[in-house]
Structure formats: C-alpha cells, structure tokens
C-alpha cells in the first residue's frame, strides 16, 4: 500500500511539472529574451532566470520529497501524511506558477513588451 501511495504522489507531481513546463515553454516563445519578467514584490528578472526559477523550485522540492518518501523508515501514518503533503504541494505549485505566469504575461502585454 505504501508503494502505491508513493507512485500516485509521483504521478501527481509529474503532472504538475508537465503543466508548469508546458506553459513555461509557451511563455518562452512569446516573451523576447531582452524582456525582464515581473516577479513578486516588484522585482524583475531576466526571462530565462524567471522561468527557470518557476520550474526549478518545484522540481527540487518534489525530488526532495520523493527521496524522503522512498528512503523508507516511515510507518503507515507517516507515509500517509507525506503522501498528502506531496499531492497538496504539487497542486499548489502548479496553481502558483500558472497564476504568476498569467499575471506576468498580462503585465508585459499592458506594457507592450509582448504581443497578444
């Protein structure tokens, strides 16, 4: 049963990462390389760095949680809590990344830096 939870959580994380990667790739095509993308708090970063952070952070956290899950040493309750954490964070990261990307592209469209 614990192995099934591990695989289901991995599948959810893979779906979230695929969604983030797909939309980031679309933004990469739309945003010119010279444009700095808005981040939180008014900070602007280069396009590749901004998209890399938005993809890399969830990837590293997901890999860390997956390694923790597969390392063993968890009882049934611990495995269930880790499963629920992984599934919740996968959805949360996808939502946050897509919301940021939508807002960032809207801001760039309003500034005329990106075509509609």
Phi, psi and omega in degrees: 000321180294325178294322178297317178299319179299314181291322178295317178295320176299318180297318178296319180292322178296319177298316179297316180293324177295319178296315179296316181296318181296313180289326177294322178295319176297320178292324179299324178287326185277327186266125177297152184296333183280349184278136174266129184271138178289137175245195179284149175074019178082002179284143175238136180236157176302149185308308184295322179292316180298312180291326177295320178294317182291339175264321186289321182299308178297326180297312181295319179294318178297319178295321178296316178293324178294319178295321178297319181293321184273351181292338179087187180082006179259138173278182183300317181292318178297319179294321179294318178296316179295321176300311181296323177296314181296316181294318180295315180293326178300312178294321180294316179296318178299316180296314181296314181296317180291323177294316177298315183296318178298313179295320180295316179293323177296318178298315180294325176295318178297327179279350181082012181278340182229137177279150181285000000 
